[in-house]
Amino acid sequence: MTAVPLGVPEVPVRPIAERRLSRRIQVGPVAVGGGAPVSVQSMATTRTSDIGATLQQIAELTASGCQIVRVACPTQDDADALATIARKSQIPVIADIHFQPKYVFAAIEAGCAAVRVNPGNIKQFDDRVKEIARAATDHGTPIRIGVNAGSLDRRLLQKYGRATPEALVESALWEASLFEEHDFRDIKISVKHNDPVVMIEAYRQLAAQCDYPLHLGVTEAGPAFQGTIKSAVAFGALLSEGIGDTIRVSLSAPPAEEVKVGIQILESLGLRQRRLEIVSCPSCGRAQVDVYKLADEVTAGLEGMEVPLRVAVMGCVVNGPGEAREADLGVASGNGKGQIFVKGEVIKTVPESKIVETLIEEAMRIAEQMEQGGAASGEPTVTVS
């Protein structure tokens, strides 16, 4: 028996756009800006003072692919917990500070990887910039200037009438200028709005007026479905123009779901190597199998697979063979059976009841080959006699 590589030429993935050239900062070990890969963030929903629960959630976020995590710090008890959390977290921790400048100093002293400040709601914050800049410089702590439409400075609301793109950008650049006066430029900026159209325009204006790395977010995006759509639209528009260095999908859902959506957005744009991708048809009157059921069962069976594998689950003879042939692994179904394709070649035909089982077996075999380096460039092989 001979192992024959099945060759479908790989199409090189081109960047969707040339990245905007920005400064690079370090958020712990994660490089942000300056051409570094776009990173995915989320925020813990636990009380930071509950150290055990917070570290448990951070561990779950880490496992889901989160690279940077933000934690709230509204009380002294939360500030007291930061040092332990920052030390034990597997990923960089950003302290989220509102209203109380003293917690900025506490977060810096605690060893947080960065501190987020909101210029719209920190009392007397501008008067403390010199001290904060000095402390942040001494500890090598970046500052994120996080402007939100819902907490915009009252003076800017009076000037513009509402949270316009111009108002958001002016708030961010004004705050940045205060730090610049003290020669501090280890800064990342966000200008978030719940309306993707306003948010997109704000980031475009901001990108044109500064070279700081930008953190993208549609704030208060909504429940999982709505928030996913709004975030995907906004991030897709900006990232396709090269704008954006980190992202956070804000959902009214468990934070690990935010991370999954964020990763999928980056993979879909070619800004991160794809892992498992399921290609499945929407079904129609031509389908002779239950495509929904097949796709759901294959997805569940392959959950957690890390290798870059495209699996096509198709339900009829119109597009099925073509899509299955283009995928790494696929099935073209019809008349109660399915043709199984590996890298463009039919390797077997199985009854409908065996399709899911067969796809999962073949996927596991291909993944094992790729992980062990048994096939050149991760190409699957098929054994013939």
C-alpha positions in Angstrom: 0.0 0.0 0.0 1.2 3.5 -0.9 0.3 6.8 0.7 -0.6 9.2 -2.0 -0.9 12.9 -1.3 -4.1 14.4 -2.6 -3.2 17.6 -4.2 -5.6 20.6 -4.4 -3.4 23.7 -4.9 -3.5 26.0 -1.9 -4.6 29.5 -2.7 -2.3 31.9 -0.8 -4.2 34.1 1.7 -3.5 37.8 0.9 -4.0 40.4 3.6 -7.4 42.0 3.3 -5.7 45.4 3.5 -2.4 46.9 4.3 -2.4 47.6 8.1 -2.4 51.2 9.3 1.0 52.0 10.6 0.8 52.7 14.3 3.0 52.8 17.3 3.6 49.5 19.1 3.0 49.1 22.8 3.4 46.0 25.0 0.4 44.9 27.0 2.3 42.4 29.1 3.7 39.8 26.6 1.2 40.8 23.9 2.4 43.3 21.3 -0.3 45.8 20.2 0.1 47.9 17.1 3.1 48.4 14.9 2.1 45.5 12.6 1.5 43.0 15.4 -1.4 40.6 14.9 -4.8 41.9 15.9 -5.5 40.5 19.4 -8.8 39.5 20.9 -9.9 40.9 24.3 -12.8 40.3 26.7 -13.9 41.5 30.1 -14.5 39.5 33.3 -18.1 39.6 34.6 -17.2 38.6 38.1 -16.6 40.9 41.0 -12.9 41.5 40.9 -12.7 41.3 44.7 -13.8 37.6 44.4 -10.3 36.5 43.4 -11.2 32.8 42.9 -14.2 33.4 40.7 -12.3 36.0 38.7 -9.3 33.8 38.1 -11.6 30.9 37.2 -13.3 33.0 34.6 -10.0 34.3 33.2 -8.9 30.6 32.9 -12.0 29.9 30.9 -11.4 32.9 28.7 -7.8 31.9 28.1 -9.0 28.4 27.1 -11.4 30.0 24.6 -8.6 32.0 22.9 -8.8 35.3 24.7 -5.4 37.1 24.7 -6.1 40.1 27.0 -8.7 40.5 29.8 -10.1 43.5 31.4 -11.4 43.6 35.0 -13.6 46.2 36.7 -12.2 48.1 39.7 -15.1 50.2 41.2 -14.1 49.6 44.9 -11.1 49.5 47.2 -11.7 45.7 47.7 -11.4 45.3 43.9 -8.2 47.4 43.9 -6.8 45.2 46.7 -7.4 42.1 44.6 -5.6 43.3 41.5 -2.1 42.3 42.5 -3.0 38.6 43.1 -5.1 38.5 39.9 -2.4 40.1 37.8 0.2 37.7 39.1 -1.8 34.5 38.7 -3.6 35.3 35.4 -2.4 33.4 32.4 -3.0 36.4 30.1 -2.4 40.1 30.6 -4.9 41.9 32.9 -6.1 45.4 32.2 -7.7 47.3 35.1 -10.8 49.3 34.1 -11.0 52.5 36.1 -13.8 55.0 36.4 -14.5 57.9 38.7 -11.6 57.4 41.1 -8.1 58.3 40.0 -6.6 56.7 43.1 -7.4 53.3 41.6 -5.3 54.1 38.6 -2.3 54.3 40.9 -3.4 51.1 42.7 -3.6 49.2 39.4 -0.2 50.4 38.3 1.4 49.4 41.6 -0.4 46.0 41.5 1.4 45.1 38.3 -1.5 45.2 35.9 -0.4 44.9 32.2 -2.3 48.2 31.4 -4.9 50.5 32.8 -8.0 51.8 31.0 -9.3 55.2 31.9 -12.4 56.9 30.7 -11.9 60.7 30.3 -15.6 61.3 30.5 -16.2 60.2 34.1 -13.0 60.4 36.2 -13.3 63.4 38.5 -10.4 65.7 38.5 -8.5 63.2 36.3 -6.9 65.8 34.1 -5.2 67.3 37.2 -3.6 64.0 37.9 -2.2 63.2 34.5 1.4 64.3 35.4 1.4 61.9 38.4 -0.2 59.1 36.4 2.2 59.5 33.5 5.2 59.4 35.9 3.9 56.2 37.7 3.0 54.5 34.4 6.4 55.3 32.9 8.2 54.0 36.0 6.3 50.7 35.9 6.2 50.4 32.1 2.4 50.4 32.2 0.5 51.4 29.0 -2.7 53.5 29.3 -5.8 52.9 27.3 -7.9 56.1 26.8 -11.3 54.6 26.4 -14.0 57.0 25.2 -17.6 55.8 25.3 -20.6 57.5 23.8 -22.6 56.8 27.0 -20.2 58.7 29.3 -18.9 61.5 27.1 -17.7 64.6 28.8 -20.5 67.0 29.4 -18.6 69.9 27.7 -18.4 67.9 24.5 -22.1 67.0 24.6 -22.9 70.7 24.9 -20.6 71.5 22.0 -21.7 68.9 19.6 -25.3 68.2 20.8 -24.7 64.5 21.0 -22.0 61.8 20.8 -20.9 62.4 17.2 -17.8 60.9 15.7 -16.1 64.3 16.0 -17.0 64.5 19.7 -15.6 61.1 20.5 -12.4 61.8 18.6 -11.9 65.2 20.2 -12.3 63.6 23.7 -9.7 61.0 23.0 -7.1 63.3 21.4 -7.6 65.9 24.1 -6.8 63.3 26.8 -3.8 62.0 24.8 -2.5 65.5 24.4 -2.4 65.8 28.2 -0.2 62.7 28.5 2.0 64.0 25.6 2.7 67.1 27.6 4.5 64.9 30.0 6.2 62.9 27.2 4.0 59.8 27.8 3.0 58.1 24.6 2.5 54.5 25.7 -1.1 54.8 24.8 -3.9 52.8 23.1 -7.2 54.5 22.2 -10.8 53.4 21.8 -13.8 55.5 20.7 -16.8 53.3 21.2 -20.5 53.8 20.2 -23.5 51.5 20.1 -24.2 52.6 16.5 -21.8 50.9 14.1 -22.1 53.7 11.6 -21.1 56.3 14.1 -18.4 54.1 15.5 -16.9 53.4 12.1 -16.7 57.1 11.2 -15.1 57.9 14.6 -12.4 55.4 14.1 -11.7 56.5 10.6 -11.3 60.1 11.8 -9.1 59.0 14.7 -6.9 56.8 12.5 -6.3 59.8 10.3 -5.3 62.1 13.2 -3.0 60.0 15.3 -0.6 57.0 15.2 -1.6 55.4 18.4 -2.8 51.7 18.3 -6.6 51.5 18.3 -8.8 49.1 20.2 -12.1 48.5 18.3 -15.4 48.0 20.0 -19.1 48.5 19.4 -20.2 49.3 23.0 -23.4 47.8 24.4 -23.8 45.9 21.1 -26.7 43.9 22.5 -27.8 40.3 22.9 -25.7 37.6 21.2 -27.3 37.6 17.7 -27.7 41.4 17.4 -24.3 42.1 19.0 -22.5 39.7 16.7 -24.0 41.2 13.6 -23.2 44.8 14.7 -19.6 43.9 15.7 -18.9 41.9 12.6 -20.2 44.8 10.4 -18.2 47.4 12.2 -15.0 45.4 12.6 -15.2 44.1 9.0 -15.5 47.7 7.7 -12.5 49.0 9.7 -10.2 46.0 9.5 -10.7 45.9 5.8 -9.2 49.4 5.7 -6.3 48.3 7.9 -7.7 50.1 11.0 -7.7 48.2 14.3 -5.1 46.6 16.5 -7.2 44.9 19.2 -10.9 44.0 19.3 -13.5 43.3 21.9 -17.0 42.0 20.9 -19.4 43.4 23.6 -22.3 40.9 24.0 -25.0 40.4 26.6 -23.7 36.9 26.8 -21.0 34.9 28.6 -17.6 36.5 27.8 -16.2 33.3 26.3 -18.9 33.8 23.5 -17.4 37.3 22.9 -14.0 35.7 22.3 -15.4 33.0 19.9 -17.1 35.7 17.8 -14.0 37.9 17.8 -11.8 35.0 16.7 -14.2 34.0 14.0 -14.3 37.6 12.7 -10.5 37.7 12.4 -10.4 34.3 10.8 -13.1 35.2 8.3 -11.0 38.3 7.3 -7.8 36.3 6.9 -6.3 38.2 9.8 -5.8 35.0 11.8 -5.0 31.5 10.7 -8.3 29.6 10.3 -8.9 26.7 12.5 -12.0 24.5 12.0 -14.4 26.0 9.4 -17.7 24.3 8.5 -19.0 25.1 5.1 -22.6 24.0 4.8 -25.5 24.8 2.5 -28.7 26.6 3.7 -30.7 23.7 2.3 -33.6 24.0 -0.2 -36.2 21.9 -2.0 -33.4 19.9 -3.8 -31.9 18.6 -0.5 -32.3 14.9 0.0 -30.8 14.8 3.4 -31.3 16.8 6.6 -28.5 19.3 6.1 -29.2 21.2 9.3 -28.9 18.1 11.4 -25.7 16.9 9.6 -24.0 20.3 10.0 -24.9 20.6 13.7 -23.7 17.1 14.5 -20.5 17.5 12.6 -19.8 20.8 14.3 -20.5 19.4 17.7 -18.3 16.3 17.0 -15.4 18.5 16.0 -15.7 21.2 18.6 -12.4 22.3 20.0 -10.3 21.2 16.9 -7.4 23.6 16.6 -6.0 22.6 13.2 -6.9 24.7 10.1 -9.4 22.3 8.5 -12.3 23.2 6.2 -15.2 20.8 6.2 -18.0 21.0 3.7 -21.4 19.5 4.5 -23.5 19.7 1.4 -27.0 18.5 0.7 -27.5 18.2 -3.1 -25.8 17.6 -6.4 -25.9 21.2 -7.6 -23.1 22.8 -5.5 -22.4 19.9 -3.3 -19.6 18.1 -5.2 -17.9 21.4 -6.1 -17.9 22.7 -2.5 -16.9 19.3 -1.1 -14.1 19.0 -3.6 -12.7 22.5 -2.7 -12.7 21.7 1.0 -10.1 19.7 2.9 -12.8 17.3 3.8 -16.4 17.2 2.7 -19.5 15.3 1.8 -21.9 15.7 -1.1 -25.2 14.1 -0.1 -28.2 12.8 -1.9 -30.4 9.7 -2.3 -29.8 8.6 1.2 -26.0 8.5 0.9 -23.0 10.7 0.8 -19.8 10.9 -1.2 -16.8 11.6 1.1 -14.1 13.9 -0.3 -10.6 14.4 1.0 -8.6 17.1 -0.7 -10.7 17.0 -3.9 -10.9 13.2 -4.3 -13.8 10.8 -3.5 -12.5 8.3 -1.0 -15.7 6.4 -0.3 -19.5 6.5 -0.4 -21.4 5.9 2.8 -25.1 5.7 3.8 -26.7 8.8 5.3 -26.6 7.2 8.7 -22.8 6.9 8.5 -22.0 10.4 7.2 -21.4 12.2 10.5 -19.4 9.3 11.9 -17.2 9.1 8.8 -16.6 12.8 8.6 -15.5 12.9 12.2 -13.2 9.9 11.8 -11.6 11.4 8.7 -11.2 14.8 10.3 -9.5 13.3 13.3 -7.2 11.3 11.0 -6.3 14.4 9.0 -5.8 16.4 12.2 -3.5 13.8 13.7 -1.4 13.8 10.5 -1.1 17.6 10.5 -0.2 17.7 14.2 2.4 15.0 13.8 3.8 16.6 10.7 3.3 13.2 8.9 2.2 14.9 5.7 4.0 17.7 4.0 2.6 21.1 4.9 -0.2 19.4 6.7 -1.6 17.9 3.5 -3.8 14.8 4.2 -3.1 11.6 2.4 -5.2 8.7 1.4 -4.0 5.1 1.4 -4.7 3.0 -1.8 -3.8 -0.6 -2.6 
